[in-house]
Amino acid sequence: MATNLVSLVSQFLTPDMIGRIATALGLDHNKVQSAIGGVVPALLAALNNTATQPGGAQKLADAAKQQAGSLENFASVLATGGQSSLLEKGTQMLSSLVGGQNQNALTDAVAKFTGLGQSASGSLLGMLAPVVMGSIAQHLGRGFDANSVAKLFASQKDNIAAALPSGMGNLLSGTGLLNSLGDAARTATATGSEAMRETSATRLVDAARQRGTTAAPATTNWLYWLLPLAAAAALLIYFAVRPTEEVVQQGMSQAQNTAVQGLDVGKQLASNIASVRTALDGVTDVPSAQAALPKLQEATAQIEKNGSEVGQLSADQRKLVAGLITPLMPAFNQLCDKVLAIPGVAEVLKPSVDTLKAKITALAA
């Protein structure tokens, strides 16, 4: 089975272990639990950046060797009040590995993403650094060297980028810490502005509704004309395939003098697609895939329902919808392929993902 470094670290960070760490740091358990999903891949991205620097892999190898066997004693150290020493060593190790400037940038990004604040975020990173290096040492086993560490990180670019949640990639994009991830980092930074795009979609659709309320009543055909325009425009906003304002304004300008009843359905379709993207972005291993499955199934059912409305369009209207949706498919298929490539995930999600892809493809047909 292919290695996934994010999953290896996450396997050690069980809810019980996260609770112990939160208690040791004096932080809220739920906040730390929520933060871990973003902090771990962000920390690995920073370490991956180190691995690509001259002498960086050797630094990582030395640090990992120092943490060999540390995971077995981690919980007992916390239980016996050794968190201060553990935190101090972890913070110093992190500074040595990534550099003071990068450490500050990483801490700032984590603080903004988690809302824990600078001090708490720095402490959490310092506590997790030994866990990450200990996990690496445990995975590589005896006799590993700088070359082993370099190869490990080189093989993990896609996994690290895929695990970065929405927003974190965007916060790290200006720091240079994602540079070593190459093309894999584009997905992370693109999803970083997800919330902003969804807000923009809602705002523009609401604006179209307001324009529609002052327009004269239209025929039933225009109701169905408006639905796919609003839905497809919102989809384009979500996936950011083309400049969003231009796409939406072009679509909505063709529907200015229409009735507005169909807009709610269009917004629901866009919301369902957004839910799919969010659910898939959160999949990093089999447990997270199992958690995402009900959301995907629910969204698929809703998309099928909305798609039946599109089926009542004329041939020319469906052609317009297809022209708007078709450009979305490569990015969507790429996301699906990346998620299904995670070890064990295809067994859980492939049937639902295939059905979902078929429904969306039908809208573009």
DAJORA-V139870 format. One record per residue. N is the residue number from 1. PHI is phi as a letter, one per 20 degrees, with the letter a starting at -180 (NA if undefined). PSI is psi in whole degrees, 0 to 359 (none if undefined). OMEGA is omega in whole degrees, 0 to 359 (999 if undefined). Layout:
N_PHI_PSI_OMEGA, N_PHI_PSI_OMEGA
This chain:
1_NA_136_182, 2_f_147_181, 3_f_138_171, 4_c_105_186, 5_f_325_178, 6_f_317_180, 7_f_323_179, 8_f_315_179, 9_f_318_183, 10_f_329_179, 11_f_327_178, 12_f_326_183, 13_e_70_177, 14_f_163_177, 15_g_321_178, 16_f_317_180, 17_f_320_178, 18_f_322_176, 19_f_321_178, 20_f_318_179, 21_f_316_179, 22_f_317_179, 23_f_317_181, 24_f_327_181, 25_e_354_181, 26_m_34_183, 27_d_161_177, 28_f_130_184, 29_g_314_183, 30_f_322_180, 31_f_320_179, 32_f_319_178, 33_g_316_180, 34_f_326_184, 35_f_329_187, 36_g_319_182, 37_g_333_177, 38_e_326_185, 39_f_317_183, 40_f_307_179, 41_f_329_177, 42_f_318_178, 43_f_318_178, 44_f_326_177, 45_f_319_178, 46_f_319_179, 47_f_325_176, 48_f_323_177, 49_f_319_177, 50_f_320_183, 51_f_335_181, 52_e_353_181, 53_e_154_177, 54_g_125_181, 55_m_357_183, 56_f_318_180, 57_f_325_178, 58_f_319_176, 59_g_314_181, 60_f_319_179, 61_f_317_179, 62_f_317_180, 63_f_320_180, 64_f_320_179, 65_f_324_178, 66_f_334_181, 67_e_5_179, 68_g_127_180, 69_n_359_184, 70_f_334_183, 71_f_327_180, 72_f_332_183, 73_d_358_187, 74_f_310_183, 75_f_320_181, 76_f_326_178, 77_f_318_178, 78_f_319_184, 79_f_331_183, 80_e_15_176, 81_m_22_181, 82_e_17_184, 83_f_328_181, 84_f_315_179, 85_f_319_180, 86_f_317_180, 87_f_317_181, 88_f_314_180, 89_f_321_180, 90_f_319_179, 91_f_317_178, 92_f_320_179, 93_f_317_180, 94_f_317_178, 95_f_319_180, 96_f_325_185, 97_e_319_185, 98_d_346_182, 99_n_149_184, 100_f_318_181, 101_f_315_179, 102_f_325_177, 103_f_317_178, 104_f_319_179, 105_f_320_179, 106_f_316_180, 107_f_318_180, 108_f_318_180, 109_f_317_179, 110_f_319_180, 111_f_317_180, 112_f_322_183, 113_f_319_186, 114_e_336_185, 115_m_15_182, 116_e_343_184, 117_n_161_184, 118_f_311_185, 119_f_312_181, 120_f_322_180, 121_f_319_177, 122_f_320_179, 123_f_319_180, 124_f_318_177, 125_f_318_179, 126_f_326_179, 127_f_327_184, 128_e_337_181, 129_g_313_177, 130_f_328_178, 131_f_315_180, 132_f_312_182, 133_f_325_176, 134_f_323_178, 135_f_321_178, 136_f_315_180, 137_f_319_180, 138_f_320_181, 139_f_317_184, 140_f_335_178, 141_m_200_184, 142_f_149_170, 143_m_18_179, 144_f_160_181, 145_c_189_182, 146_f_322_180, 147_f_321_178, 148_f_317_180, 149_f_317_180, 150_f_316_179, 151_f_321_180, 152_f_310_181, 153_f_324_179, 154_f_330_181, 155_e_355_188, 156_d_6_185, 157_g_311_182, 158_f_319_181, 159_f_318_181, 160_f_313_181, 161_f_320_181, 162_f_330_182, 163_e_342_179, 164_f_120_181, 165_f_168_180, 166_g_132_179, 167_o_315_182, 168_f_317_178, 169_g_321_180, 170_f_321_179, 171_f_328_182, 172_e_345_189, 173_f_328_181, 174_e_358_183, 175_e_343_185, 176_n_356_182, 177_f_345_178, 178_e_358_184, 179_g_322_184, 180_f_345_179, 181_e_347_176, 182_m_225_183, 183_f_332_181, 184_f_334_182, 185_f_341_183, 186_f_323_178, 187_f_318_181, 188_f_315_182, 189_f_328_179, 190_f_320_180, 191_f_348_181, 192_f_329_181, 193_e_23_183, 194_g_311_183, 195_f_321_180, 196_f_320_180, 197_f_319_179, 198_f_320_177, 199_f_318_178, 200_f_320_179, 201_f_314_181, 202_f_317_182, 203_f_315_183, 204_f_322_178, 205_f_320_177, 206_f_324_178, 207_f_321_178, 208_f_323_178, 209_f_317_181, 210_f_319_177, 211_f_322_183, 212_f_330_182, 213_f_338_179, 214_e_358_182, 215_e_163_179, 216_f_149_177, 217_g_146_182, 218_d_182_181, 219_e_170_178, 220_f_325_178, 221_g_322_179, 222_f_331_175, 223_f_314_181, 224_f_334_176, 225_f_320_183, 226_f_322_182, 227_g_302_183, 228_f_329_178, 229_f_312_180, 230_f_316_182, 231_f_312_182, 232_f_322_178, 233_f_319_179, 234_f_323_176, 235_f_317_180, 236_f_322_175, 237_g_315_185, 238_f_315_183, 239_e_351_176, 240_l_46_180, 241_f_323_178, 242_c_166_176, 243_g_121_192, 244_f_314_183, 245_g_318_182, 246_f_314_182, 247_f_312_184, 248_f_316_181, 249_f_323_177, 250_f_314_181, 251_f_314_184, 252_f_331_179, 253_f_333_179, 254_e_353_184, 255_c_17_185, 256_f_320_186, 257_e_44_182, 258_d_167_172, 259_f_167_191, 260_d_2_185, 261_f_330_182, 262_f_348_185, 263_f_322_180, 264_f_322_179, 265_f_320_178, 266_f_318_178, 267_f_323_179, 268_f_320_178, 269_f_315_178, 270_f_321_179, 271_f_321_179, 272_f_319_178, 273_f_319_178, 274_f_321_179, 275_f_321_177, 276_f_312_181, 277_f_315_180, 278_f_317_180, 279_f_316_181, 280_f_323_178, 281_f_332_182, 282_e_359_182, 283_e_119_178, 284_c_346_181, 285_a_185_183, 286_f_313_179, 287_g_317_180, 288_f_330_176, 289_f_318_179, 290_f_324_179, 291_f_329_182, 292_e_339_187, 293_g_311_181, 294_f_324_180, 295_f_319_179, 296_f_319_181, 297_f_319_179, 298_f_315_180, 299_f_321_179, 300_f_318_179, 301_f_320_180, 302_f_320_179, 303_f_322_177, 304_f_319_179, 305_f_313_179, 306_f_325_181, 307_f_332_179, 308_f_330_176, 309_f_319_179, 310_f_329_180, 311_f_344_180, 312_e_3_179, 313_f_161_173, 314_f_169_181, 315_f_318_181, 316_f_322_180, 317_f_319_178, 318_f_326_179, 319_f_321_177, 320_f_316_178, 321_f_316_180, 322_f_321_180, 323_f_333_178, 324_e_323_186, 325_e_326_184, 326_g_318_180, 327_f_343_180, 328_f_334_193, 329_f_318_180, 330_g_315_181, 331_f_320_180, 332_f_316_179, 333_f_323_179, 334_f_318_178, 335_f_315_180, 336_f_316_181, 337_f_320_181, 338_f_318_181, 339_f_317_182, 340_f_342_179, 341_f_347_177, 342_f_132_184, 343_g_126_176, 344_n_346_186, 345_f_324_182, 346_g_322_180, 347_f_332_182, 348_e_316_192, 349_d_342_189, 350_g_315_179, 351_g_317_180, 352_f_320_180, 353_f_319_179, 354_f_318_178, 355_f_317_179, 356_f_314_179, 357_f_323_180, 358_f_320_180, 359_f_316_181, 360_f_321_178, 361_f_323_180, 362_f_325_178, 363_f_334_180, 364_e_357_185, 365_f_none_999
